[in-house]
């Protein structure tokens, strides 16, 4: 009986020892995969940061219309200025909060009332960037525009253009970035708020890129379609 128990014990240890190398190989390979993914993400972030840092508004922009994605008064001021100087025929302000009136926006921009009456549309339906793209595409199709200038912040521009081109590939969308921080000449990596904004936007861009290949636009990004699938 003792011999049987001893043999069983040796066989058990042998089986455990034989599986140990397999576990080690699996963990080693898994660690390599994780390192590769981290490296790709970090490299992608550096590329994203370099791209954003190099974004500048076109010197003599010309388009059929202008759309501004809400998120700051500076964006809207610039978009209204572009409309006033004849860059486009009409302006869409996309993603306006339901409690914000046209009179309030006109007051903030100090633009002539006649300009708002004739040539400015307010989009209240979008609740995020996908919603901005859906709202903009609908507006563009209604007016049959072919070339549209897109005004938003520089770090938000790559994701905005990605969503717009995904939803409306037939229209030519041209970026007009608003530069809040000079990423080329300033050490933005020493600015926690800028780093946070850049990392956050990069993560969202990665998610948007994956979603663009796997899913169709979701109407839950619109107030009128929130909760619908």
JONORDA-V285636 format. One record per backbone hydrogen bond with DSSP energy under -0.5 kcal/mol. NH is the residue of the N-H (numbers start at 0). CO is the residue of the C=O. E is the energy in kcal/mol with one decimal. If there is no record, write none. Layout:
((NH:CO:E) (NH:CO:E))
This chain:
((4:0:-2.4) (5:1:-2.4) (6:2:-2.4) (7:3:-2.5) (8:4:-2.3) (9:5:-2.4) (10:6:-2.5) (11:7:-2.3) (12:8:-2.4) (13:9:-2.4) (14:10:-2.3) (15:11:-2.2) (16:12:-2.7) (17:13:-1.9) (18:14:-1.3) (19:15:-1.1) (20:16:-0.8) (21:17:-0.5) (22:18:-2.0) (23:19:-2.2) (24:20:-2.5) (25:21:-2.4) (26:22:-2.7) (27:23:-2.5) (28:24:-2.6) (29:25:-2.5) (30:26:-2.4) (31:27:-1.8) (32:28:-2.3) (33:29:-2.6) (34:30:-2.4) (35:31:-2.5) (36:32:-2.6) (37:33:-2.7) (38:34:-2.6) (39:35:-2.5) (40:36:-2.6) (41:37:-2.7) (42:38:-2.7) (43:39:-2.5) (44:40:-2.2) (45:41:-2.3) (46:42:-2.1) (47:43:-2.7) (48:44:-3.0) (49:45:-2.3) (50:46:-2.4) (51:47:-2.8) (52:48:-2.5) (53:49:-1.3) (54:51:-1.3) (60:57:-0.6) (62:86:-2.6) (63:146:-2.4) (64:146:-1.2) (65:89:-2.7) (66:148:-2.9) (67:91:-2.6) (68:150:-2.3) (69:67:-0.6) (69:93:-2.4) (74:71:-0.5) (75:71:-1.3) (76:72:-2.9) (77:73:-2.1) (78:74:-2.3) (79:75:-2.7) (80:76:-2.1) (81:77:-2.3) (82:78:-2.0) (83:79:-2.6) (84:80:-2.0) (85:82:-1.4) (86:81:-2.7) (88:63:-2.8) (90:118:-2.7) (91:65:-2.4) (92:120:-2.7) (93:67:-2.4) (93:91:-0.8) (94:122:-0.8) (95:92:-0.5) (95:122:-2.9) (99:96:-2.2) (100:98:-0.6) (104:100:-1.9) (105:101:-2.7) (106:102:-2.2) (107:103:-2.0) (108:104:-2.2) (109:105:-1.7) (110:105:-1.1) (114:111:-0.6) (115:111:-1.3) (116:112:-2.5) (117:113:-2.0) (118:114:-2.5) (119:115:-1.1) (120:90:-3.1) (122:92:-3.2) (122:120:-0.5) (123:121:-0.7) (126:220:-2.2) (127:220:-0.6) (131:127:-2.4) (132:128:-2.2) (133:129:-2.4) (134:130:-3.0) (135:131:-2.8) (136:132:-2.7) (137:133:-1.9) (138:134:-1.9) (139:135:-2.9) (140:136:-2.4) (141:137:-1.9) (142:138:-1.5) (143:139:-1.0) (144:139:-1.8) (147:171:-2.8) (148:64:-2.6) (149:173:-3.4) (150:66:-2.9) (150:148:-0.6) (151:149:-0.6) (151:175:-0.9) (153:177:-2.0) (156:152:-1.1) (156:153:-0.6) (157:153:-0.6) (159:155:-2.0) (160:156:-2.8) (161:157:-1.9) (162:158:-2.4) (163:159:-2.3) (164:160:-2.7) (165:161:-1.9) (166:162:-2.1) (167:163:-2.8) (170:167:-1.0) (171:145:-3.0) (172:170:-0.9) (173:147:-2.9) (173:171:-0.5) (175:149:-3.2) (177:151:-2.5) (178:176:-0.6) (179:177:-0.8) (182:180:-1.3) (185:181:-1.7) (187:185:-1.9) (189:186:-1.8) (190:187:-1.9) (191:189:-0.7) (194:190:-2.5) (195:191:-2.6) (196:192:-2.1) (197:193:-2.7) (198:194:-2.8) (199:195:-2.4) (200:196:-2.3) (201:197:-2.3) (202:198:-2.5) (203:199:-1.9) (204:200:-2.1) (205:201:-2.5) (206:202:-2.2) (207:203:-2.6) (208:204:-2.4) (209:205:-2.2) (210:206:-2.6) (211:207:-2.1) (212:208:-0.9) (212:209:-0.7) (213:209:-1.1) (214:210:-3.0) (220:217:-1.6) (221:218:-1.8) (222:124:-3.5) (224:221:-0.8) (225:222:-0.8) (227:224:-2.3))
